[in-house]
């Protein structure tokens, strides 16, 4: 008999309402949509935002300290997004060049 408690829902898939859905755990890159919306106001270029979050998540997962106050519910991506929102991290562009 299969253990259905370890099913993780992906966008566009149906999960029965009576089946619990677990997050992917510590170090997860699941992001809260409200944080993405807020961070996209700080960095409006999606490729730049994606790359910055990705790089920071890697750093956090390798043991770098968070630059913002965190709680146990925050994954690495949430921490990276809050750091962007609070102005703790930003893309490093050469002087005068703000393109990819």
Rosetta constraint file for C-alpha pairs under 8 A:
AtomPair CA 4 CA 19 HARMONIC 7.03 0.50
AtomPair CA 4 CA 20 HARMONIC 8.00 0.50
AtomPair CA 5 CA 19 HARMONIC 6.89 0.50
AtomPair CA 5 CA 20 HARMONIC 5.92 0.50
AtomPair CA 5 CA 21 HARMONIC 6.75 0.50
AtomPair CA 5 CA 22 HARMONIC 7.19 0.50
AtomPair CA 6 CA 21 HARMONIC 7.11 0.50
AtomPair CA 6 CA 22 HARMONIC 6.38 0.50
AtomPair CA 7 CA 20 HARMONIC 7.79 0.50
AtomPair CA 7 CA 21 HARMONIC 5.99 0.50
AtomPair CA 7 CA 22 HARMONIC 6.86 0.50
AtomPair CA 8 CA 21 HARMONIC 5.65 0.50
AtomPair CA 8 CA 22 HARMONIC 5.98 0.50
AtomPair CA 8 CA 23 HARMONIC 6.78 0.50
AtomPair CA 8 CA 24 HARMONIC 7.38 0.50
AtomPair CA 9 CA 13 HARMONIC 6.48 0.50
AtomPair CA 9 CA 14 HARMONIC 7.51 0.50
AtomPair CA 9 CA 15 HARMONIC 6.52 0.50
AtomPair CA 9 CA 21 HARMONIC 6.63 0.50
AtomPair CA 15 CA 19 HARMONIC 6.95 0.50
AtomPair CA 23 CA 28 HARMONIC 7.79 0.50
AtomPair CA 24 CA 28 HARMONIC 5.70 0.50
AtomPair CA 25 CA 75 HARMONIC 7.99 0.50
AtomPair CA 26 CA 75 HARMONIC 6.35 0.50
AtomPair CA 27 CA 61 HARMONIC 6.35 0.50
AtomPair CA 27 CA 75 HARMONIC 5.50 0.50
AtomPair CA 27 CA 76 HARMONIC 5.41 0.50
AtomPair CA 28 CA 75 HARMONIC 5.25 0.50
AtomPair CA 28 CA 76 HARMONIC 6.29 0.50
AtomPair CA 28 CA 77 HARMONIC 7.18 0.50
AtomPair CA 29 CA 57 HARMONIC 7.66 0.50
AtomPair CA 29 CA 75 HARMONIC 6.35 0.50
AtomPair CA 29 CA 76 HARMONIC 6.18 0.50
AtomPair CA 29 CA 77 HARMONIC 5.00 0.50
AtomPair CA 29 CA 78 HARMONIC 7.74 0.50
AtomPair CA 30 CA 75 HARMONIC 7.02 0.50
AtomPair CA 30 CA 77 HARMONIC 6.62 0.50
AtomPair CA 30 CA 78 HARMONIC 7.71 0.50
AtomPair CA 31 CA 35 HARMONIC 7.33 0.50
AtomPair CA 31 CA 36 HARMONIC 7.19 0.50
AtomPair CA 31 CA 75 HARMONIC 7.53 0.50
AtomPair CA 31 CA 77 HARMONIC 5.80 0.50
AtomPair CA 31 CA 78 HARMONIC 5.57 0.50
AtomPair CA 32 CA 36 HARMONIC 6.59 0.50
AtomPair CA 32 CA 78 HARMONIC 6.71 0.50
AtomPair CA 33 CA 37 HARMONIC 6.21 0.50
AtomPair CA 34 CA 38 HARMONIC 6.25 0.50
AtomPair CA 35 CA 39 HARMONIC 6.02 0.50
AtomPair CA 35 CA 78 HARMONIC 7.10 0.50
AtomPair CA 35 CA 81 HARMONIC 6.16 0.50
AtomPair CA 35 CA 82 HARMONIC 6.93 0.50
AtomPair CA 35 CA 85 HARMONIC 7.97 0.50
AtomPair CA 36 CA 40 HARMONIC 5.99 0.50
AtomPair CA 36 CA 81 HARMONIC 6.74 0.50
AtomPair CA 37 CA 41 HARMONIC 6.66 0.50
AtomPair CA 38 CA 42 HARMONIC 6.94 0.50
AtomPair CA 38 CA 85 HARMONIC 6.51 0.50
AtomPair CA 39 CA 43 HARMONIC 6.14 0.50
AtomPair CA 39 CA 44 HARMONIC 7.92 0.50
AtomPair CA 39 CA 49 HARMONIC 7.74 0.50
AtomPair CA 39 CA 81 HARMONIC 6.06 0.50
AtomPair CA 39 CA 82 HARMONIC 7.56 0.50
AtomPair CA 39 CA 84 HARMONIC 6.12 0.50
AtomPair CA 39 CA 85 HARMONIC 5.18 0.50
AtomPair CA 40 CA 44 HARMONIC 4.74 0.50
AtomPair CA 40 CA 45 HARMONIC 7.33 0.50
AtomPair CA 40 CA 46 HARMONIC 7.24 0.50
AtomPair CA 40 CA 49 HARMONIC 7.05 0.50
AtomPair CA 42 CA 84 HARMONIC 7.28 0.50
AtomPair CA 42 CA 85 HARMONIC 6.46 0.50
AtomPair CA 43 CA 48 HARMONIC 7.22 0.50
AtomPair CA 43 CA 49 HARMONIC 5.95 0.50
AtomPair CA 44 CA 49 HARMONIC 7.44 0.50
AtomPair CA 45 CA 49 HARMONIC 6.29 0.50
AtomPair CA 46 CA 50 HARMONIC 5.99 0.50
AtomPair CA 47 CA 51 HARMONIC 6.11 0.50
AtomPair CA 48 CA 52 HARMONIC 6.09 0.50
AtomPair CA 48 CA 91 HARMONIC 7.37 0.50
AtomPair CA 48 CA 100 HARMONIC 7.35 0.50
AtomPair CA 49 CA 53 HARMONIC 6.11 0.50
AtomPair CA 50 CA 54 HARMONIC 6.01 0.50
AtomPair CA 51 CA 55 HARMONIC 6.11 0.50
AtomPair CA 52 CA 56 HARMONIC 6.15 0.50
AtomPair CA 52 CA 90 HARMONIC 7.47 0.50
AtomPair CA 52 CA 91 HARMONIC 6.57 0.50
AtomPair CA 53 CA 57 HARMONIC 6.00 0.50
AtomPair CA 53 CA 77 HARMONIC 6.49 0.50
AtomPair CA 53 CA 80 HARMONIC 5.66 0.50
AtomPair CA 53 CA 81 HARMONIC 6.67 0.50
AtomPair CA 54 CA 58 HARMONIC 6.37 0.50
AtomPair CA 54 CA 77 HARMONIC 7.74 0.50
AtomPair CA 55 CA 59 HARMONIC 6.42 0.50
AtomPair CA 56 CA 60 HARMONIC 6.14 0.50
AtomPair CA 56 CA 77 HARMONIC 7.96 0.50
AtomPair CA 56 CA 80 HARMONIC 5.94 0.50
AtomPair CA 57 CA 61 HARMONIC 6.03 0.50
AtomPair CA 57 CA 76 HARMONIC 5.34 0.50
AtomPair CA 57 CA 77 HARMONIC 5.76 0.50
AtomPair CA 57 CA 80 HARMONIC 6.41 0.50
AtomPair CA 58 CA 62 HARMONIC 6.21 0.50
AtomPair CA 59 CA 63 HARMONIC 6.61 0.50
AtomPair CA 59 CA 64 HARMONIC 5.58 0.50
AtomPair CA 60 CA 64 HARMONIC 4.73 0.50
AtomPair CA 60 CA 65 HARMONIC 6.53 0.50
AtomPair CA 60 CA 66 HARMONIC 6.95 0.50
AtomPair CA 60 CA 76 HARMONIC 6.36 0.50
AtomPair CA 61 CA 76 HARMONIC 7.08 0.50
AtomPair CA 66 CA 70 HARMONIC 7.58 0.50
AtomPair CA 66 CA 79 HARMONIC 6.93 0.50
AtomPair CA 67 CA 83 HARMONIC 6.49 0.50
AtomPair CA 67 CA 88 HARMONIC 6.66 0.50
AtomPair CA 68 CA 79 HARMONIC 7.29 0.50
AtomPair CA 68 CA 82 HARMONIC 7.21 0.50
AtomPair CA 68 CA 83 HARMONIC 6.18 0.50
AtomPair CA 68 CA 88 HARMONIC 7.85 0.50
AtomPair CA 70 CA 74 HARMONIC 6.60 0.50
AtomPair CA 70 CA 79 HARMONIC 6.99 0.50
AtomPair CA 74 CA 78 HARMONIC 5.61 0.50
AtomPair CA 74 CA 79 HARMONIC 6.42 0.50
AtomPair CA 75 CA 79 HARMONIC 6.40 0.50
AtomPair CA 76 CA 80 HARMONIC 6.22 0.50
AtomPair CA 77 CA 81 HARMONIC 6.14 0.50
AtomPair CA 78 CA 82 HARMONIC 6.19 0.50
AtomPair CA 79 CA 83 HARMONIC 6.16 0.50
AtomPair CA 80 CA 84 HARMONIC 6.34 0.50
AtomPair CA 81 CA 85 HARMONIC 6.17 0.50
AtomPair CA 82 CA 86 HARMONIC 6.01 0.50
AtomPair CA 83 CA 87 HARMONIC 6.12 0.50
AtomPair CA 83 CA 88 HARMONIC 4.96 0.50
AtomPair CA 83 CA 89 HARMONIC 5.84 0.50
AtomPair CA 84 CA 88 HARMONIC 5.93 0.50
AtomPair CA 84 CA 89 HARMONIC 5.30 0.50
AtomPair CA 84 CA 90 HARMONIC 6.30 0.50
AtomPair CA 93 CA 97 HARMONIC 5.93 0.50
AtomPair CA 93 CA 98 HARMONIC 5.86 0.50
AtomPair CA 93 CA 99 HARMONIC 7.90 0.50
AtomPair CA 94 CA 98 HARMONIC 7.57 0.50
